[in-house]
């Protein structure tokens, strides 16, 4: 998202670039991450080639890293202890370790599972 740095500047504290920590109003506009939970704001010059392309969502490096970790974690959790992929409808989710299991792999009968 491209925003006017002048419009975002408050009276109390200047907005600072998340990369260089200097006042954002030194450039005409700033760039924010498209993640709903991210508060990072950047000078376009600080991002260089890593900045957003026109009309496409853009995520800062920290949010990209977080997305990668969450994605990898989700994939790992979809593998049962038998090393086969689980399907949610036919599996049991453990609230302690946040993993899915086939009932038979953790010694739960199909009858007890149903």
Secondary structure in CASP SS format (residue, H / E / C, confidence):
PFRMAT SS
TARGET T0000
AUTHOR 0000-0000-0000
METHOD secondary structure of the structure
MODEL  1
X C 1.00
X E 1.00
X E 1.00
X E 1.00
X H 1.00
X H 1.00
X H 1.00
X H 1.00
X C 1.00
X C 1.00
X C 1.00
X C 1.00
X C 1.00
X C 1.00
X C 1.00
X E 1.00
X C 1.00
X C 1.00
X C 1.00
X C 1.00
X C 1.00
X C 1.00
X E 1.00
X H 1.00
X H 1.00
X H 1.00
X C 1.00
X C 1.00
X E 1.00
X E 1.00
X E 1.00
X E 1.00
X C 1.00
X C 1.00
X C 1.00
X C 1.00
X C 1.00
X C 1.00
X C 1.00
X C 1.00
X E 1.00
X E 1.00
X E 1.00
X H 1.00
X H 1.00
X H 1.00
X H 1.00
X H 1.00
X H 1.00
X H 1.00
X C 1.00
X C 1.00
X C 1.00
X C 1.00
X C 1.00
X C 1.00
X C 1.00
X C 1.00
X C 1.00
X C 1.00
X H 1.00
X H 1.00
X H 1.00
X H 1.00
X H 1.00
X H 1.00
X H 1.00
X H 1.00
X H 1.00
X H 1.00
X H 1.00
X H 1.00
X H 1.00
X H 1.00
X H 1.00
X H 1.00
X H 1.00
X C 1.00
X E 1.00
X C 1.00
X C 1.00
X C 1.00
X C 1.00
X C 1.00
X E 1.00
X C 1.00
X C 1.00
X H 1.00
X H 1.00
X H 1.00
X E 1.00
X E 1.00
X E 1.00
X E 1.00
X C 1.00
X C 1.00
X C 1.00
X C 1.00
X E 1.00
X E 1.00
X E 1.00
X E 1.00
X H 1.00
X H 1.00
X H 1.00
X H 1.00
X C 1.00
X C 1.00
X C 1.00
X H 1.00
X H 1.00
X H 1.00
X H 1.00
X C 1.00
END
